[in-house]
C-alpha cells in the first residue's frame, strides 16, 4: 500500500465571512501526481493557499506525513518540505534568475550547500543560460520554469503547482508538461491545480474535480478523461 503524504479532511476555508471550500477531503500518496481541476472560482487556488498556511481554515484538518499542519505558520509548513508555486509564478522581476532561485531557499539555506542549483540547472538548462538575466526579460515559458525551479531550491518532498499553464501558448504548455513529467520521474510528489484539463489528466495518476467549493468527482486521471461530465464540461467533446 502506498505511503500517504498529504491528507485533507473535511476542510472548510475562505476569506473573512466568505466561505470558498466546503467539506473538502482528498489525499496524495508518495511519488504520486494528483490533479485538482475545476472551473474558475471553484476554490482550487484557495485549497493550495490553505495547505501552505497562507489562508487559515475555518474547520477541518490537514496532515502532512502524519503531522497536523493546519495551525502552523507558512514558513514552518515550508520547512516541513512543502513548496507552493503560486499562480503566475510571483517572481521578482528586477532580480536575476540566479537571485530568484536563491530566494526559494529562504526556509532552508542549508540546501544551497548541497548543489541544489546545479540540479535545477540540469532539469531546466535554459535557467543556467539565463542565470544573469533579469526575470522580467524571460519568455512566459521561461518564467514558469523559473517559478518551478525556485520552488525546487528548498528541495521539497511535496510540490504544489497552481495553474502552471496559465497564459502560455500551446507549444509552451507542452514544454512545461514535459518538464513536469521529468519531475515525476525524479520521484517528486506533486499536487497540481490546473484549468487545462487535457494536460492535467494526462499527467495525473489521480484527480479530483472541484466545483462550487466541493469535490464532485474523483478517480484515476485516465478514467476521468472518459467520464461524460468531464467530456461535456471540460474537454468540449
C-alpha atoms as one frame of an Amber mdcrd trajectory, in Angstrom:
protein
   0.000   0.000   0.000   1.335   3.458  -0.936   2.508   5.804   1.796   0.124
   8.722   2.326   1.948  12.085   2.194  -0.950  14.545   2.430  -4.433  14.148
   3.859  -7.047  16.901   3.816 -10.119  16.052   5.905 -13.449  17.916   5.773
 -11.726  21.215   5.009 -13.822  24.376   5.031 -11.932  27.542   4.184 -12.336
  31.034   2.776 -11.720  34.725   3.265 -13.363  36.592   6.130 -17.078  35.812
   6.017 -16.852  34.322   2.513 -16.672  30.521   2.517 -14.939  29.143  -0.587
 -14.213  25.490   0.235 -16.828  23.300   1.881 -16.036  19.947   3.482 -13.239
  19.106   1.036 -11.385  15.823   1.572  -8.522  14.476  -0.532  -5.245  12.601
  -0.232  -1.915  12.401  -2.047   0.397   9.387  -1.830   4.175   9.294  -2.092
   5.549   9.829  -5.648   2.038  10.409  -6.955   0.836  13.233  -9.189  -2.646
  14.328  -8.156  -4.538  16.983 -10.131  -7.348  19.227  -8.955  -9.409  20.527
 -11.855 -12.497  22.700 -11.998 -13.851  25.986 -13.330 -12.709  29.469 -12.341
 -13.855  30.340  -8.827 -14.244  26.705  -7.749 -11.727  27.151  -4.914  -8.671
  25.449  -6.426  -6.177  28.202  -5.516  -7.764  28.598  -2.084  -7.117  24.899
  -1.463  -3.379  25.294  -2.112  -3.188  28.517  -0.096  -4.864  26.793   2.842
  -2.492  23.819   2.684   0.520  26.156   2.621  -0.816  28.250   5.522  -1.499
  31.462   3.598  -5.217  31.072   4.365  -6.446  29.775   7.722  -9.094  27.023
   7.568 -12.471  27.606   9.150 -12.725  23.939  10.069 -11.250  20.590   9.103
  -7.748  19.156   9.352  -4.641  18.917   7.153  -1.974  16.277   7.790   1.440
  16.103   6.109   3.405  12.893   6.633   1.143  12.159   9.590   1.697  15.532
  11.279  -1.128  18.023  11.605  -0.095  21.295   9.910  -3.247  23.385   9.546
  -2.360  25.598  12.518   1.285  26.150  11.546   2.600  29.390  10.013   3.573
  29.359   6.306   7.344  29.313   6.918   7.043  26.306   9.248   4.894  24.476
   6.701   7.559  25.198   4.054  10.191  23.771   6.406   8.211  20.523   6.592
   9.023  20.079   2.890   6.071  21.668   1.073   6.808  24.050  -1.809   3.994
  26.155  -3.251   4.437  27.627  -6.754   1.622  30.206  -6.929  -0.477  31.168
  -9.918   1.535  33.479 -12.162   4.814  32.490 -10.508   5.170  35.713  -8.442
   8.783  36.226  -9.493  10.935  39.199  -8.512  11.080  40.916 -11.924  14.100
  43.138 -11.258  16.209  40.367  -9.771  18.265  37.941 -11.839  17.313  34.336
 -12.481  20.044  33.286 -10.051  18.803  35.684  -7.342  15.227  34.451  -7.781
  16.411  30.871  -7.305  18.266  31.859  -4.126  15.048  33.376  -2.747  13.479
  29.916  -2.946  15.831  28.710  -0.209  14.579  31.238   2.361  13.137  28.489
   4.569  16.240  26.313   4.442  19.549  27.927   3.431  21.336  24.618   4.007
  20.019  23.300   0.695  22.319  25.726  -1.145  25.321  23.760   0.147  24.021
  20.551  -1.441  24.499  21.667  -5.039  20.758  22.105  -5.485  21.180  24.901
  -8.048  23.140  22.617 -10.352  20.394  20.011 -10.046  17.829  22.632 -11.070
  20.002  23.706 -13.999  20.073  20.076 -15.147  16.262  19.953 -15.107  15.885
  23.413 -16.687  19.073  24.088 -18.739  17.651  27.385 -20.020  17.821  28.792
 -16.478  21.584  28.273 -16.452  21.880  30.055 -19.795  19.752  32.937 -18.473
  21.058  32.990 -14.884  22.326  36.595 -15.075  19.249  37.991 -16.841  16.509
  39.862 -15.032  13.426  37.693 -14.554  11.305  40.289 -16.381  13.249  39.651
 -19.608  12.313  35.951 -19.772   9.633  34.472 -22.021   6.396  33.202 -20.474
   7.570  29.596 -20.527  10.963  30.506 -19.046   9.279  32.464 -16.255   7.178
  29.421 -15.387  10.288  27.210 -15.377  11.975  29.727 -13.054   8.961  29.737
 -10.723   9.057  25.935 -10.534  12.853  25.985 -10.164  12.578  28.437  -7.280
  10.144  26.064  -5.577  12.635  23.221  -6.023  15.506  25.191  -4.465  14.371
  24.190  -0.973  14.479  20.522  -2.057  10.852  19.830  -1.141   9.367  16.376
  -0.897   5.982  17.791  -1.954   5.416  20.322  -4.739   2.161  22.234  -5.223
   1.665  23.928  -8.592  -1.083  26.469  -9.217  -2.055  26.811 -12.905   1.412
  26.219 -14.462  -0.035  26.596 -17.989  -1.772  29.921 -17.291  -1.328  32.412
 -20.127   1.092  30.245 -22.095   0.931  29.450 -25.810   0.134  25.780 -26.618
   3.756  24.922 -27.502   4.972  26.351 -24.194   2.308  24.428 -22.292   3.605
  21.255 -23.896   7.174  22.167 -22.894   6.157  22.827 -19.279   4.348  19.487
 -19.039   7.382  17.700 -20.469   9.369  19.202 -17.577   6.709  18.117 -15.072
   6.985  14.596 -16.448  10.722  14.772 -15.666   9.948  15.805 -12.090   7.621
  12.824 -11.758  10.496  10.645 -12.987  12.670  12.030 -10.186  10.165  10.715
  -7.636   8.703  14.059  -6.572   5.170  14.076  -5.156   3.032  16.709  -6.889
  -0.357  18.327  -6.255  -1.360  20.141  -9.430  -4.141  22.713  -9.768  -4.939
  23.268 -13.419  -7.604  24.530 -15.805  -6.002  22.817 -18.796  -7.893  19.605
 -18.166  -6.383  17.595 -21.018  -2.782  18.060 -19.888  -3.633  17.696 -16.207
  -5.463  14.387 -16.630  -2.757  13.052 -18.961  -0.104  13.691 -16.305  -2.060
  12.808 -13.166  -2.234   9.409 -11.523  -5.448  10.543  -9.837  -7.592  13.657
  -9.972 -10.304  15.465  -8.061 -12.943  17.707  -9.647 -13.783  20.788  -7.587
 -16.985  22.687  -8.331 -18.514  25.413  -6.155 -16.069  24.613  -3.373 -16.898
  20.923  -3.184 -15.335  17.739  -4.555 -17.881  16.355  -7.023 -15.781  13.646
  -8.720 -12.540  11.780  -8.128 -10.724   8.949  -9.830  -7.750   7.914 -11.951
  -6.687  10.529 -14.494  -7.374   8.239 -17.440 -10.771   7.218 -16.041 -11.908
  10.812 -15.667 -10.976  11.507 -19.287 -13.740   9.057 -20.230 -16.284  10.480
 -17.781 -19.274  12.041 -19.579 -19.440  15.049 -17.229 -15.736  15.792 -17.820
 -16.060  15.298 -21.579 -19.003  17.680 -21.807 -17.959  20.439 -19.380 -14.142
  20.358 -19.510 -12.988  18.714 -22.731 -15.633  20.114 -25.062 -16.413  16.680
 -26.507
